[in-house]
Amino acid sequence: MNAQYVSILSQFPLQERQYVDRNGQPQVFASRGFILGDGINTMYAEMQGDLARAAANIQYDQAVLHSALLQTTMRDYRDKDGNVRYSNEVRILKLA
């Protein structure tokens, strides 16, 4: 996890998707996406769960810098040809 100052370049509405968990129980996954920039890098990041729901109606000021606590993870997956591919995922843990 790392905290950094970011500009909000775009912010998207809350999305909720239904899925079935490993125990066969129906669940709802909530997320809200943002495109953030730090002056060098541009990234897509998401708030998830209760944080996304709590921020659903907030329109963040895109004219100021925001302090963001971000968690970056890597995942690997296989493409349709069976090749291993990698992607980075950025999760917003706090945005002020």
URVEN-V190613 format. One line per field, one symbol per residue. ss: DSSP state (H for helix, E for strand, - for the rest). phi: phi as a letter, one per 20 degrees, with the letter a starting at -180 (. if undefined). burial: 1 if it has 16 or more other ideal C-beta (glycine too) atoms within 10 Angstrom, else 0. A space follows every 50 residues. Layout:
# URVEN-V190613
ss: ???
phi: ???
burial: ???
This chain:
# URVEN-V190613
ss: -EEEEEEEEEE---EEEEEE-----EEEEEEEEEEEE----EEEEEEEHH HHHH----------EEEEEEEEEEEEEE-----EEEEEEEEEEEE-
phi: .bebeceeebcdffcccebdffenefccedbcebddcdncdcbeccecmf ffffegdedffeecfcecedddcdcdbdefenffccbdcddeebbc
burial: 00000101001000000000000000000111110100000010111000 1110100000000001010100000000000000000000110010
